[in-house]
């Protein structure tokens, strides 16, 4: 079992954030010590890790909570989807870095294709294609409609660009 302080040290997130996750029911402690300290076991740490992966895509905490508390939650399916999204994000970053390197070498070809929003749309579509149907429904319900959900994810995808 680990304390909030120990988790904060290994993850880099603040103790206040962990307390907040507890307050909103996103990450409840496994137990409390006699002194009242929150204690977390390995299963809770796995949940925290999953939360942090979602946060990499700026997914709202309310949506994360709905997804990870769903009875249909399949950790491996979600991890596979997140992995594909991270690979797409990494490839985009590598192209941006290569473009900057070319400019620094004096080889500025004025190639603006690395800024093409179609790539972002494809990355979002990859996420949709690999998202389990039950998780998609939960996400849509959190925003009230599929259109509102898509609009929220369009904003997230704009953030992913930079």
Backbone as JSON Lines, residues from 0, in Angstrom:
{"i":0,"aa":"X","n":[0.84,-1.19,0.0],"ca":[0.0,0.0,0.0],"c":[0.88,1.24,0.0]}
{"i":1,"aa":"X","n":[0.4,2.24,-0.72],"ca":[1.15,3.49,-0.82],"c":[0.29,4.65,-0.34]}
{"i":2,"aa":"X","n":[0.95,5.65,0.21],"ca":[0.26,6.86,0.65],"c":[0.16,7.85,-0.51]}
{"i":3,"aa":"X","n":[-0.65,8.87,-0.31],"ca":[-0.79,9.94,-1.3],"c":[0.58,10.56,-1.58]}
{"i":4,"aa":"X","n":[1.34,10.81,-0.54],"ca":[2.66,11.43,-0.72],"c":[3.57,10.55,-1.59]}
{"i":5,"aa":"X","n":[3.57,9.25,-1.34],"ca":[4.42,8.35,-2.13],"c":[3.97,8.31,-3.59]}
{"i":6,"aa":"X","n":[2.67,8.3,-3.81],"ca":[2.15,8.28,-5.18],"c":[2.49,9.59,-5.88]}
{"i":7,"aa":"X","n":[2.34,10.69,-5.18],"ca":[2.68,12.0,-5.75],"c":[4.15,12.03,-6.17]}
{"i":8,"aa":"X","n":[5.01,11.45,-5.37],"ca":[6.44,11.44,-5.69],"c":[6.74,10.6,-6.93]}
{"i":9,"aa":"X","n":[6.1,9.46,-7.08],"ca":[6.42,8.59,-8.24],"c":[5.71,9.0,-9.52]}
{"i":10,"aa":"X","n":[4.58,9.71,-9.4],"ca":[3.82,10.08,-10.59],"c":[4.04,11.52,-11.04]}
{"i":11,"aa":"X","n":[4.41,12.37,-10.1],"ca":[4.56,13.79,-10.44],"c":[3.25,14.56,-10.36]}
{"i":12,"aa":"X","n":[2.16,13.89,-10.02],"ca":[0.92,14.63,-9.82],"c":[0.84,15.04,-8.36]}
{"i":13,"aa":"X","n":[0.11,16.08,-8.1],"ca":[0.1,16.61,-6.74],"c":[-0.8,15.81,-5.81]}
{"i":14,"aa":"X","n":[-0.5,15.93,-4.53],"ca":[-1.34,15.31,-3.51],"c":[-2.74,15.89,-3.6]}
{"i":15,"aa":"X","n":[-2.84,17.16,-3.88],"ca":[-4.15,17.81,-4.01],"c":[-4.96,17.17,-5.13]}
{"i":16,"aa":"X","n":[-4.3,16.85,-6.24],"ca":[-5.0,16.2,-7.35],"c":[-5.54,14.84,-6.91]}
{"i":17,"aa":"X","n":[-4.73,14.09,-6.2],"ca":[-5.19,12.79,-5.7],"c":[-6.36,12.95,-4.73]}
{"i":18,"aa":"X","n":[-6.3,13.95,-3.89],"ca":[-7.4,14.23,-2.98],"c":[-8.67,14.58,-3.77]}
{"i":19,"aa":"X","n":[-8.49,15.38,-4.81],"ca":[-9.62,15.77,-5.65],"c":[-10.22,14.55,-6.34]}
{"i":20,"aa":"X","n":[-9.38,13.68,-6.88],"ca":[-9.87,12.45,-7.51],"c":[-10.69,11.63,-6.52]}
{"i":21,"aa":"X","n":[-10.28,11.62,-5.28],"ca":[-11.05,10.93,-4.24],"c":[-12.39,11.64,-4.02]}
{"i":22,"aa":"X","n":[-12.35,12.95,-3.9],"ca":[-13.57,13.73,-3.64],"c":[-14.63,13.52,-4.71]}
{"i":23,"aa":"X","n":[-14.22,13.44,-5.98],"ca":[-15.19,13.29,-7.07],"c":[-15.49,11.82,-7.37]}
{"i":24,"aa":"X","n":[-14.87,10.91,-6.64],"ca":[-15.14,9.49,-6.83],"c":[-14.43,8.87,-8.01]}
{"i":25,"aa":"X","n":[-13.43,9.55,-8.54],"ca":[-12.68,9.03,-9.68],"c":[-11.67,7.97,-9.25]}
{"i":26,"aa":"X","n":[-10.98,8.24,-8.14],"ca":[-9.99,7.3,-7.62],"c":[-10.1,7.28,-6.1]}
{"i":27,"aa":"X","n":[-10.8,6.31,-5.62],"ca":[-11.0,6.17,-4.18],"c":[-9.81,5.4,-3.59]}
{"i":28,"aa":"X","n":[-9.39,5.76,-2.39],"ca":[-8.32,4.99,-1.74],"c":[-8.82,3.58,-1.42]}
{"i":29,"aa":"X","n":[-7.89,2.66,-1.38],"ca":[-8.22,1.28,-1.04],"c":[-8.58,1.18,0.43]}
{"i":30,"aa":"X","n":[-7.89,1.95,1.24],"ca":[-8.11,1.93,2.69],"c":[-7.59,3.24,3.27]}
{"i":31,"aa":"X","n":[-7.81,3.39,4.56],"ca":[-7.24,4.54,5.27],"c":[-6.49,3.99,6.47]}
{"i":32,"aa":"X","n":[-5.37,4.63,6.75],"ca":[-4.56,4.22,7.89],"c":[-5.25,4.64,9.18]}
{"i":33,"aa":"X","n":[-4.73,4.18,10.3],"ca":[-5.28,4.57,11.6],"c":[-5.21,6.08,11.79]}
{"i":34,"aa":"X","n":[-4.2,6.68,11.17],"ca":[-4.03,8.14,11.28],"c":[-4.89,8.9,10.26]}
{"i":35,"aa":"X","n":[-5.63,8.17,9.43],"ca":[-6.52,8.8,8.46],"c":[-5.91,9.05,7.1]}
{"i":36,"aa":"X","n":[-4.7,8.56,6.85],"ca":[-4.06,8.74,5.55],"c":[-4.68,7.8,4.51]}
{"i":37,"aa":"X","n":[-4.86,8.33,3.31],"ca":[-5.38,7.51,2.22],"c":[-4.29,6.54,1.79]}
{"i":38,"aa":"X","n":[-4.69,5.28,1.57],"ca":[-3.76,4.24,1.13],"c":[-4.27,3.6,-0.15]}
{"i":39,"aa":"X","n":[-3.35,3.32,-1.06],"ca":[-3.7,2.78,-2.37],"c":[-2.93,1.5,-2.64]}
{"i":40,"aa":"X","n":[-3.63,0.49,-3.16],"ca":[-2.98,-0.77,-3.52],"c":[-2.63,-0.76,-5.01]}
{"i":41,"aa":"X","n":[-2.09,-1.89,-5.49],"ca":[-1.67,-1.97,-6.89],"c":[-2.84,-1.79,-7.86]}
{"i":42,"aa":"X","n":[-4.0,-2.3,-7.52],"ca":[-5.18,-2.14,-8.39],"c":[-5.55,-0.66,-8.52]}
{"i":43,"aa":"X","n":[-5.5,0.07,-7.43],"ca":[-5.79,1.5,-7.47],"c":[-4.73,2.22,-8.32]}
{"i":44,"aa":"X","n":[-3.48,1.79,-8.22],"ca":[-2.42,2.4,-9.04],"c":[-2.65,2.12,-10.52]}
{"i":45,"aa":"X","n":[-3.16,0.94,-10.86],"ca":[-3.5,0.64,-12.26],"c":[-4.59,1.58,-12.75]}
{"i":46,"aa":"X","n":[-5.57,1.82,-11.89],"ca":[-6.65,2.75,-12.24],"c":[-6.08,4.16,-12.44]}
{"i":47,"aa":"X","n":[-5.2,4.58,-11.56],"ca":[-4.57,5.89,-11.7],"c":[-3.8,5.98,-13.02]}
{"i":48,"aa":"X","n":[-3.1,4.93,-13.35],"ca":[-2.35,4.91,-14.6],"c":[-3.31,5.09,-15.79]}
{"i":49,"aa":"X","n":[-4.44,4.4,-15.74],"ca":[-5.44,4.53,-16.8],"c":[-5.96,5.96,-16.88]}
{"i":50,"aa":"X","n":[-6.22,6.56,-15.74],"ca":[-6.69,7.95,-15.69],"c":[-5.66,8.87,-16.34]}
{"i":51,"aa":"X","n":[-4.4,8.66,-16.01],"ca":[-3.34,9.51,-16.56],"c":[-3.19,9.35,-18.07]}
{"i":52,"aa":"X","n":[-3.41,8.13,-18.58],"ca":[-3.4,7.95,-20.03],"c":[-4.52,8.75,-20.67]}
{"i":53,"aa":"X","n":[-5.72,8.71,-20.1],"ca":[-6.83,9.5,-20.62],"c":[-6.51,10.99,-20.57]}
{"i":54,"aa":"X","n":[-5.89,11.42,-19.49],"ca":[-5.57,12.85,-19.34],"c":[-4.58,13.32,-20.41]}
{"i":55,"aa":"X","n":[-3.77,12.42,-20.93],"ca":[-2.85,12.78,-22.02],"c":[-3.6,13.29,-23.24]}
{"i":56,"aa":"X","n":[-4.86,12.89,-23.37],"ca":[-5.7,13.34,-24.48],"c":[-6.69,14.4,-24.05]}
{"i":57,"aa":"X","n":[-6.49,14.95,-22.86],"ca":[-7.35,16.01,-22.32],"c":[-8.81,15.57,-22.22]}
{"i":58,"aa":"X","n":[-9.04,14.29,-21.96],"ca":[-10.39,13.79,-21.77],"c":[-10.88,14.34,-20.42]}
{"i":59,"aa":"X","n":[-12.09,14.9,-20.38],"ca":[-12.61,15.45,-19.12],"c":[-12.74,14.37,-18.05]}
{"i":60,"aa":"X","n":[-12.49,14.76,-16.81],"ca":[-12.54,13.8,-15.7],"c":[-13.9,13.13,-15.58]}
{"i":61,"aa":"X","n":[-14.96,13.85,-15.85],"ca":[-16.3,13.28,-15.77],"c":[-16.45,12.12,-16.76]}
{"i":62,"aa":"X","n":[-15.91,12.31,-17.96],"ca":[-15.98,11.25,-18.97],"c":[-15.09,10.07,-18.58]}
{"i":63,"aa":"X","n":[-13.91,10.36,-18.06],"ca":[-13.02,9.29,-17.61],"c":[-13.71,8.45,-16.55]}
{"i":64,"aa":"X","n":[-14.35,9.12,-15.61],"ca":[-15.04,8.41,-14.54],"c":[-16.12,7.5,-15.1]}
{"i":65,"aa":"X","n":[-16.9,8.01,-16.04],"ca":[-17.96,7.2,-16.65],"c":[-17.39,5.98,-17.35]}
{"i":66,"aa":"X","n":[-16.28,6.16,-18.03],"ca":[-15.69,5.05,-18.77],"c":[-15.13,4.0,-17.82]}
{"i":67,"aa":"X","n":[-14.33,4.42,-16.86],"ca":[-13.65,3.42,-16.02],"c":[-14.56,2.77,-14.99]}
{"i":68,"aa":"X","n":[-15.71,3.39,-14.72],"ca":[-16.64,2.78,-13.77],"c":[-17.73,1.97,-14.48]}
{"i":69,"aa":"X","n":[-17.72,1.97,-15.8],"ca":[-18.7,1.2,-16.55],"c":[-18.49,-0.29,-16.31]}
{"i":70,"aa":"X","n":[-19.58,-1.04,-16.15],"ca":[-19.43,-2.49,-15.98],"c":[-18.86,-3.16,-17.23]}
{"i":71,"aa":"X","n":[-18.97,-2.48,-18.38],"ca":[-18.45,-3.04,-19.63],"c":[-17.01,-2.61,-19.92]}
{"i":72,"aa":"X","n":[-16.4,-1.91,-18.99],"ca":[-15.04,-1.41,-19.19],"c":[-14.08,-2.56,-19.45]}
{"i":73,"aa":"X","n":[-13.39,-2.5,-20.56],"ca":[-12.39,-3.5,-20.92],"c":[-11.05,-2.79,-21.01]}
{"i":74,"aa":"X","n":[-10.25,-2.95,-19.99],"ca":[-8.98,-2.24,-19.87],"c":[-8.09,-2.47,-21.09]}
{"i":75,"aa":"X","n":[-8.0,-3.7,-21.56],"ca":[-7.13,-3.99,-22.7],"c":[-7.6,-3.31,-23.98]}
{"i":76,"aa":"X","n":[-8.92,-3.27,-24.21],"ca":[-9.44,-2.57,-25.39],"c":[-9.09,-1.09,-25.33]}
{"i":77,"aa":"X","n":[-9.28,-0.51,-24.17],"ca":[-8.99,0.91,-24.0],"c":[-7.5,1.18,-24.18]}
{"i":78,"aa":"X","n":[-6.67,0.34,-23.59],"ca":[-5.22,0.51,-23.74],"c":[-4.8,0.4,-25.2]}
{"i":79,"aa":"X","n":[-5.4,-0.52,-25.94],"ca":[-5.07,-0.65,-27.37],"c":[-5.46,0.61,-28.13]}
{"i":80,"aa":"X","n":[-6.65,1.16,-27.82],"ca":[-7.09,2.39,-28.47],"c":[-6.14,3.54,-28.11]}
{"i":81,"aa":"X","n":[-5.79,3.65,-26.83],"ca":[-4.9,4.72,-26.4],"c":[-3.52,4.58,-27.04]}
{"i":82,"aa":"X","n":[-3.06,3.37,-27.16],"ca":[-1.76,3.14,-27.79],"c":[-1.76,3.63,-29.23]}
{"i":83,"aa":"X","n":[-2.81,3.31,-29.97],"ca":[-2.91,3.74,-31.37],"c":[-2.94,5.26,-31.46]}
{"i":84,"aa":"X","n":[-3.66,5.89,-30.54],"ca":[-3.71,7.34,-30.54],"c":[-2.34,7.95,-30.22]}
{"i":85,"aa":"X","n":[-1.65,7.37,-29.27],"ca":[-0.32,7.88,-28.9],"c":[0.69,7.68,-30.04]}
{"i":86,"aa":"X","n":[0.59,6.56,-30.73],"ca":[1.49,6.31,-31.87],"c":[1.22,7.35,-32.96]}
{"i":87,"aa":"X","n":[-0.06,7.63,-33.24],"ca":[-0.39,8.65,-34.24],"c":[0.12,10.02,-33.8]}
{"i":88,"aa":"X","n":[-0.02,10.33,-32.53],"ca":[0.47,11.61,-32.0],"c":[2.0,11.67,-32.11]}
{"i":89,"aa":"X","n":[2.66,10.57,-31.78],"ca":[4.13,10.51,-31.85],"c":[4.61,10.7,-33.29]}
{"i":90,"aa":"X","n":[3.95,10.05,-34.24],"ca":[4.34,10.18,-35.64],"c":[4.18,11.61,-36.12]}
{"i":91,"aa":"X","n":[3.12,12.25,-35.68],"ca":[2.91,13.66,-36.03],"c":[4.02,14.52,-35.46]}
{"i":92,"aa":"X","n":[4.37,14.3,-34.2],"ca":[5.45,15.07,-33.56],"c":[6.77,14.85,-34.29]}
{"i":93,"aa":"X","n":[7.02,13.6,-34.69],"ca":[8.27,13.32,-35.41],"c":[8.33,14.07,-36.73]}
{"i":94,"aa":"X","n":[7.2,14.17,-37.44],"ca":[7.17,14.93,-38.7],"c":[7.39,16.41,-38.44]}
{"i":95,"aa":"X","n":[6.79,16.94,-37.36],"ca":[7.0,18.35,-37.03],"c":[8.46,18.62,-36.68]}
{"i":96,"aa":"X","n":[9.07,17.73,-35.92],"ca":[10.48,17.88,-35.55],"c":[11.36,17.82,-36.78]}
{"i":97,"aa":"X","n":[11.07,16.88,-37.68],"ca":[11.85,16.76,-38.92],"c":[11.73,18.03,-39.75]}
{"i":98,"aa":"X","n":[10.55,18.62,-39.78],"ca":[10.34,19.85,-40.52],"c":[11.17,20.99,-39.92]}
{"i":99,"aa":"X","n":[11.19,21.08,-38.61],"ca":[12.0,22.1,-37.93],"c":[13.49,21.86,-38.2]}
{"i":100,"aa":"X","n":[13.91,20.59,-38.13],"ca":[15.31,20.26,-38.42],"c":[15.7,20.7,-39.83]}
{"i":101,"aa":"X","n":[14.8,20.46,-40.81],"ca":[15.08,20.88,-42.19],"c":[15.25,22.39,-42.27]}
{"i":102,"aa":"X","n":[14.39,23.12,-41.58],"ca":[14.48,24.58,-41.6],"c":[15.8,25.04,-40.97]}
{"i":103,"aa":"X","n":[16.17,24.41,-39.85],"ca":[17.43,24.77,-39.2],"c":[18.64,24.48,-40.07]}
{"i":104,"aa":"X","n":[18.54,23.47,-40.92],"ca":[19.64,23.14,-41.85],"c":[19.63,24.04,-43.08]}
{"i":105,"aa":"X","n":[18.62,24.91,-43.17],"ca":[18.53,25.77,-44.34],"c":[17.78,25.13,-45.49]}
{"i":106,"aa":"X","n":[17.1,24.05,-45.23],"ca":[16.37,23.32,-46.26],"c":[14.87,23.57,-46.16]}
{"i":107,"aa":"X","n":[14.49,24.81,-45.95],"ca":[13.08,25.15,-45.79],"c":[12.37,25.0,-47.13]}
{"i":108,"aa":"X","n":[11.58,23.96,-47.25],"ca":[10.86,23.67,-48.49],"c":[9.46,24.26,-48.47]}
{"i":109,"aa":"X","n":[9.15,25.03,-47.43],"ca":[7.82,25.59,-47.26],"c":[6.76,24.5,-47.37]}
{"i":110,"aa":"X","n":[7.01,23.39,-46.69],"ca":[6.09,22.25,-46.67],"c":[5.13,22.43,-45.51]}
{"i":111,"aa":"X","n":[3.9,22.72,-45.84],"ca":[2.89,22.95,-44.81],"c":[2.01,21.72,-44.58]}
{"i":112,"aa":"X","n":[2.35,20.62,-45.2],"ca":[1.53,19.41,-45.06],"c":[1.53,18.88,-43.63]}
{"i":113,"aa":"X","n":[2.58,19.19,-42.86],"ca":[2.62,18.71,-41.47],"c":[1.56,19.38,-40.61]}
{"i":114,"aa":"X","n":[0.98,20.47,-41.09],"ca":[-0.05,21.18,-40.34],"c":[-1.46,20.83,-40.81]}
{"i":115,"aa":"X","n":[-1.56,19.9,-41.73],"ca":[-2.84,19.54,-42.32],"c":[-3.79,18.97,-41.27]}
{"i":116,"aa":"X","n":[-4.97,19.55,-41.18],"ca":[-5.96,19.1,-40.2],"c":[-6.56,17.75,-40.55]}
{"i":117,"aa":"X","n":[-6.43,17.34,-41.8],"ca":[-6.95,16.03,-42.21],"c":[-6.29,14.92,-41.39]}
{"i":118,"aa":"X","n":[-5.03,15.1,-41.08],"ca":[-4.31,14.12,-40.27],"c":[-4.92,14.02,-38.87]}
{"i":119,"aa":"X","n":[-5.3,15.16,-38.32],"ca":[-5.94,15.18,-37.0],"c":[-7.28,14.47,-37.07]}
{"i":120,"aa":"X","n":[-8.02,14.74,-38.14],"ca":[-9.31,14.08,-38.3],"c":[-9.13,12.56,-38.43]}
{"i":121,"aa":"X","n":[-8.08,12.15,-39.13],"ca":[-7.8,10.71,-39.27],"c":[-7.43,10.11,-37.92]}
{"i":122,"aa":"X","n":[-6.69,10.85,-37.1],"ca":[-6.32,10.36,-35.78],"c":[-7.58,10.19,-34.92]}
{"i":123,"aa":"X","n":[-8.49,11.16,-35.01],"ca":[-9.74,11.06,-34.27],"c":[-10.56,9.87,-34.77]}
{"i":124,"aa":"X","n":[-10.58,9.67,-36.1],"ca":[-11.33,8.54,-36.65],"c":[-10.72,7.22,-36.2]}
{"i":125,"aa":"X","n":[-9.4,7.16,-36.09],"ca":[-8.74,5.96,-35.57],"c":[-9.22,5.68,-34.16]}
{"i":126,"aa":"X","n":[-9.33,6.74,-33.35],"ca":[-9.83,6.55,-32.0],"c":[-11.25,6.01,-32.04]}
{"i":127,"aa":"X","n":[-12.09,6.6,-32.87],"ca":[-13.47,6.13,-32.97],"c":[-13.56,4.68,-33.44]}
{"i":128,"aa":"X","n":[-12.74,4.35,-34.43],"ca":[-12.77,3.0,-35.0],"c":[-12.38,1.93,-34.0]}
{"i":129,"aa":"X","n":[-11.55,2.3,-33.04],"ca":[-11.05,1.32,-32.08],"c":[-11.69,1.44,-30.7]}
{"i":130,"aa":"X","n":[-12.65,2.36,-30.59],"ca":[-13.33,2.55,-29.31],"c":[-14.46,1.52,-29.21]}
{"i":131,"aa":"X","n":[-14.47,0.76,-28.13],"ca":[-15.57,-0.18,-27.95],"c":[-16.92,0.55,-27.94]}
{"i":132,"aa":"X","n":[-17.93,-0.06,-28.54],"ca":[-19.25,0.57,-28.67],"c":[-19.82,1.02,-27.32]}
{"i":133,"aa":"X","n":[-19.65,0.18,-26.31],"ca":[-20.2,0.54,-25.0],"c":[-19.53,1.8,-24.45]}
{"i":134,"aa":"X","n":[-18.25,1.95,-24.68],"ca":[-17.53,3.14,-24.21],"c":[-17.95,4.36,-25.01]}
{"i":135,"aa":"X","n":[-18.15,4.18,-26.31],"ca":[-18.63,5.28,-27.15],"c":[-19.97,5.78,-26.63]}
{"i":136,"aa":"X","n":[-20.88,4.86,-26.3],"ca":[-22.2,5.24,-25.8],"c":[-22.08,6.02,-24.49]}
{"i":137,"aa":"X","n":[-21.22,5.56,-23.61],"ca":[-21.02,6.26,-22.33],"c":[-20.53,7.68,-22.59]}
{"i":138,"aa":"X","n":[-19.55,7.81,-23.48],"ca":[-18.98,9.12,-23.79],"c":[-20.04,10.05,-24.38]}
{"i":139,"aa":"X","n":[-20.83,9.52,-25.3],"ca":[-21.88,10.33,-25.92],"c":[-22.9,10.77,-24.88]}
{"i":140,"aa":"X","n":[-23.29,9.85,-24.01],"ca":[-24.26,10.19,-22.96],"c":[-23.75,11.31,-22.05]}
{"i":141,"aa":"X","n":[-22.45,11.34,-21.8],"ca":[-21.88,12.37,-20.92],"c":[-22.06,13.76,-21.51]}
{"i":142,"aa":"X","n":[-22.11,13.85,-22.85],"ca":[-22.21,15.16,-23.5],"c":[-23.62,15.47,-23.99]}
{"i":143,"aa":"X","n":[-24.54,14.55,-23.83],"ca":[-25.93,14.81,-24.18],"c":[-26.33,14.34,-25.57]}
{"i":144,"aa":"X","n":[-25.41,14.39,-26.51],"ca":[-25.71,13.94,-27.86],"c":[-24.4,13.6,-28.57]}
{"i":145,"aa":"X","n":[-24.54,12.86,-29.67],"ca":[-23.34,12.49,-30.44],"c":[-22.69,13.73,-31.03]}
{"i":146,"aa":"X","n":[-23.51,14.7,-31.46],"ca":[-22.96,15.92,-32.05],"c":[-22.14,16.72,-31.03]}
{"i":147,"aa":"X","n":[-22.67,16.86,-29.81],"ca":[-21.93,17.58,-28.77],"c":[-20.64,16.84,-28.42]}
{"i":148,"aa":"X","n":[-20.7,15.52,-28.4],"ca":[-19.52,14.72,-28.11],"c":[-18.46,14.93,-29.2]}
{"i":149,"aa":"X","n":[-18.89,14.93,-30.46],"ca":[-17.94,15.14,-31.56],"c":[-17.33,16.53,-31.49]}
{"i":150,"aa":"X","n":[-18.14,17.53,-31.12],"ca":[-17.62,18.89,-30.99],"c":[-16.56,18.96,-29.9]}
{"i":151,"aa":"X","n":[-16.82,18.31,-28.77],"ca":[-15.84,18.28,-27.67],"c":[-14.55,17.62,-28.14]}
{"i":152,"aa":"X","n":[-14.67,16.51,-28.86],"ca":[-13.49,15.81,-29.33],"c":[-12.77,16.58,-30.42]}
{"i":153,"aa":"X","n":[-13.49,17.4,-31.18],"ca":[-12.83,18.26,-32.16],"c":[-11.93,19.26,-31.44]}
{"i":154,"aa":"X","n":[-12.4,19.78,-30.3],"ca":[-11.56,20.69,-29.5],"c":[-10.34,19.97,-28.96]}
{"i":155,"aa":"X","n":[-10.54,18.74,-28.49],"ca":[-9.41,17.95,-27.99],"c":[-8.41,17.72,-29.09]}
{"i":156,"aa":"X","n":[-8.88,17.41,-30.29],"ca":[-7.98,17.16,-31.4],"c":[-7.2,18.4,-31.8]}
{"i":157,"aa":"X","n":[-7.82,19.58,-31.66],"ca":[-7.08,20.81,-31.92],"c":[-5.94,20.95,-30.92]}
{"i":158,"aa":"X","n":[-6.19,20.59,-29.67],"ca":[-5.14,20.65,-28.65],"c":[-4.02,19.65,-28.94]}
{"i":159,"aa":"X","n":[-4.38,18.49,-29.47],"ca":[-3.39,17.46,-29.77],"c":[-2.4,17.95,-30.81]}
{"i":160,"aa":"X","n":[-2.87,18.85,-31.68],"ca":[-1.98,19.36,-32.74],"c":[-0.74,20.0,-32.16]}
{"i":161,"aa":"X","n":[-0.86,20.63,-31.0],"ca":[0.26,21.4,-30.45],"c":[0.78,20.87,-29.19]}
